Amino acid sequence: MLLQNPDDLLLYSVCFCQSLKSACSGYLASVRGRQNRHTMGFG
């Protein structure tokens, strides 16, 4: 991926951070859901 200007880099890092945060929260939610499966009805 070629970045033409600093704005592209900024936009890319913001998108990367957003996807990273959503991936982390999704992972934590799945772990928490696996642990609380019997009480919360997941799985």
Backbone as CSV, one residue per row, in Angstrom:
resi,resn,N_x,N_y,N_z,CA_x,CA_y,CA_z,C_x,C_y,C_z
1,MET,0.844,-1.207,0.000,0.000,0.000,0.000,0.870,1.245,0.000
2,LEU,0.744,2.060,-1.052,1.537,3.283,-1.153,0.750,4.451,-0.579
3,LEU,1.384,5.180,0.312,0.736,6.337,0.920,1.223,7.602,0.248
4,GLN,0.286,8.379,-0.264,0.642,9.568,-1.028,0.972,10.750,-0.134
5,ASN,0.289,10.856,1.023,0.501,12.015,1.883,0.245,11.635,3.340
6,PRO,0.645,12.445,4.289,0.467,12.130,5.712,-0.982,11.899,6.106
7,ASP,-1.919,12.545,5.395,-3.327,12.345,5.724,-3.734,10.894,5.490
8,ASP,-3.206,10.277,4.420,-3.506,8.875,4.158,-2.972,8.010,5.294
9,LEU,-1.781,8.338,5.773,-1.187,7.574,6.857,-2.030,7.708,8.124
10,LEU,-2.486,8.924,8.398,-3.315,9.167,9.581,-4.626,8.387,9.472
11,LEU,-5.250,8.462,8.320,-6.511,7.762,8.113,-6.305,6.252,8.254
12,TYR,-5.212,5.751,7.707,-4.919,4.319,7.781,-4.708,3.883,9.228
13,SER,-3.985,4.693,10.010,-3.735,4.303,11.397,-5.014,4.360,12.224
14,VAL,-5.876,5.345,11.931,-7.156,5.421,12.640,-8.001,4.187,12.324
15,CYS,-8.081,3.811,11.045,-8.853,2.624,10.665,-8.256,1.374,11.288
16,PHE,-6.922,1.306,11.307,-6.248,0.151,11.888,-6.546,0.051,13.374
17,CYS,-6.484,1.187,14.086,-6.770,1.191,15.528,-8.217,0.797,15.787
18,GLN,-9.134,1.290,14.959,-10.539,0.955,15.135,-10.769,-0.545,14.954
19,SER,-10.187,-1.117,13.914,-10.391,-2.547,13.672,-9.700,-3.380,14.746
20,LEU,-8.545,-2.892,15.215,-7.837,-3.597,16.274,-8.661,-3.586,17.554
21,LYS,-9.253,-2.423,17.867,-10.070,-2.329,19.078,-11.299,-3.236,18.974
22,SER,-11.942,-3.252,17.807,-13.136,-4.087,17.663,-12.764,-5.571,17.727
23,ALA,-11.602,-5.911,17.158,-11.150,-7.301,17.220,-10.856,-7.706,18.659
24,CYS,-10.197,-6.823,19.408,-9.878,-7.117,20.808,-11.153,-7.245,21.629
25,SER,-12.099,-6.342,21.443,-13.335,-6.394,22.225,-14.139,-7.636,21.850
26,GLY,-14.125,-8.013,20.570,-14.822,-9.219,20.150,-14.194,-10.460,20.757
27,TYR,-12.862,-10.475,20.813,-12.158,-11.607,21.418,-12.468,-11.704,22.906
28,LEU,-12.416,-10.562,23.592,-12.715,-10.554,25.025,-14.163,-10.978,25.283
29,ALA,-15.069,-10.529,24.423,-16.475,-10.904,24.591,-16.650,-12.410,24.395
30,SER,-15.946,-12.992,23.437,-16.075,-14.431,23.208,-15.478,-15.215,24.371
31,VAL,-14.364,-14.727,24.910,-13.751,-15.388,26.068,-14.684,-15.295,27.270
32,ARG,-15.217,-14.098,27.490,-16.120,-13.894,28.619,-17.394,-14.742,28.429
33,GLY,-17.871,-14.807,27.189,-19.066,-15.595,26.912,-18.809,-17.079,27.140
34,ARG,-17.606,-17.551,26.807,-17.273,-18.949,27.009,-17.226,-19.264,28.504
35,GLN,-16.722,-18.307,29.287,-16.631,-18.528,30.729,-18.018,-18.474,31.368
36,ASN,-18.887,-17.583,30.889,-20.200,-17.383,31.508,-21.307,-18.115,30.752
37,ARG,-20.919,-19.115,29.975,-21.874,-19.800,29.102,-23.036,-20.386,29.909
38,HIS,-22.741,-20.971,31.061,-23.782,-21.650,31.829,-24.719,-20.658,32.511
39,THR,-24.242,-19.441,32.794,-25.105,-18.479,33.478,-25.804,-17.556,32.486
40,MET,-25.130,-17.216,31.370,-25.696,-16.226,30.450,-26.398,-16.877,29.257
41,GLY,-26.245,-18.194,29.101,-26.941,-18.885,28.025,-26.248,-18.783,26.683
42,PHE,-24.946,-18.494,26.657,-24.214,-18.462,25.384,-23.796,-19.874,24.992
43,GLY,-23.639,-20.087,23.691,-23.095,-21.337,23.226,-24.150,-22.381,22.979
